[in-house]
Amino acid sequence: MTRFLWASYVTLWLLVAILTFLVLLLYRQYGRSILPAKERLGLAGLDIGAKVGPLPVSDASGMATDIPLTTASSRASLQVLLLAASSCPICSQLWGEVGVLAQQRPDVEYWWVQAGEAKDGPAPEGWQFALDTGGSVQRAMEVPALPYAYAWTPLGQSGPRAS
């Protein structure tokens, strides 16, 4: 056999191996796409333990600020970040109902991060309001659908990790 024949034979099997790997990746992606919505949401978002960088938002008065990734008060044992949108009907319904959480668990620091237009009226009792006009928080937190919530235990100055 000639050298050219051996080279083409080896190249053929390398291409077959690569194409087989790519087909298996396509099967995996197709399988994820046909999952029911509840299971698909379980695969989304940040991985547990992923570091979270600064989250630039605007406060209720429109001033640029960051969401503090460590608790502002020493009494907070947990931080909850609820991401919502002004165009989301479920989010609008939640706006009036989430105040109960702060009454039941006063040791938790709650944040409502609104994409789009700001809500009219004050934030629910016990909640801190932030406006994410550019959607940068949703991209940084890998939010697949709204409303979406994250909770974490503050880790001091090193910042939170997704949980």
Buried (B, 14 or more C-beta within 10 A) or exposed (E): EEEEEEEEEEEEEEEEEEEEEEEEEEEEEEEEEEEEEEEBEEEEBBEEEEEBEEBBBBBBEEEEEEBBBBBEEEEBEBBBBBBBBBEBEEBBEBBEEBBEBBEEEEEBBBBBBBBBEBBEEEBBEBBBBBBBEEEBBBEBBEBEEBBBBBBBEBEEEEBBBBE
